[in-house]
Amino acid sequence: MDYQNKKAELKIVQSNCSNKQVSKAKQLLEEVVQESNKQKIAVDSNDKPTYAGDHVEGPKFEQNEGTVTHNHHHYYGAGSYPMGKSGTINKRWQEEEPVKAERRKNTASVEQSQKTTEQKPLEFYVVESQEDEAIADSKDIIHSSLQHFANDKEAVAIALEIPEEALNAILGNDHIAFTANILKKSGRLYRNRITTSDPLTGLLNRNAFIMKLDQMTVNTDLVTVLFIDLDKFKPVNDTYGHKIGDKLLQSVGNRIKENVPVNSIVCRLGGDEFAVAIPGLKNNAAGGAFAKAVESCLSLPFHFNEVDEPIMIGGSAGISRYGQNGKTAEELIDAADKLMYIAKSSFDKPPTKADYIYYYLLTVGVVFFYIIWALAAFNYEV
């Protein structure tokens, strides 16, 4: 019986309803509701049924550092401010999430490889050895890696693509070393992943930055270096502790990367100092625009779950260019550092006694001038 027939029969039952027909009416009512729901079935282009009330996926939106925007790729800018506005998440933005997302992105392949290696037997990674050199090299790689990651054994296992069980076996026995293939592989991963990176932010460290900057100047003369120093960072450590300070540095590194060209190299020089090398900029104005973008993004508030109020800091950037301020990586970094310090000092420099005397005399002169002018105007009217 189709939908229309059942609906007509229901009307007849309702008009002549008696106690004996109540159950029949209820049965027909349930059948009418079921048939009504079936009428709402929609078939998509692949002939797959989609029922009313099911979720239908709309346009794809890209998630970028805590902000959801439609076809926007920049970190801050029109249409991508992290609070409110059309196309963004209308909730409190947490700064640690971008850092976690970046870490997951950078280590996805490493973690996948780690899961694969964990399925292999322990004998694949370590072996009882009589070779003192192999034993010493294996222990050196592990100890240096642990020092780099602040004794985080899980981070070492991911970076070296070796299960923690194998690390513990070598550390706990003076006669066990990596197998020949694993020793060679772990040495390569140590050089490429650990010795070149900053353990806190995941950015390049100073030595790796200098090496890559020198390589960049070989390929092009159009190289601009930004030296970035954070403002008001020390009070954050003093007020909220080093844990929040570390998270803040991670967020700062992430913001800097998102506000410079993708072909730039970004590093944490140490402490609260960062550096960026940008190739291909033809003039100082272009470098100044990126420096301004970095300073602007760092002046926006930072939010963390552990802190109820937003944290406000800032950043000052100095700019140097290859050929104008130096030709080696060290020269370019030092020049940008000095220019940043000059700009920062001139902006933050407190007034001296001579400044107070100058402003006092200037004020007195202006007041005296207006008095003379007023008296002259009064005498003229009289």
Helices and strands as residue ranges (DSSP letters): H 3-15, G 19-21, H 22-39, E 42-43, E 49-50, E 62-64, E 67-69, H 96-118, G 122-124, E 126-128, H 132-148, H 153-160, H 164-171, E 176-178, H 180-189, I 190-194, H 206-219, E 223-231, H 234-240, H 242-258, E 265-270, E 273-279, H 284-298, E 314-321, H 329-348, H 353-381
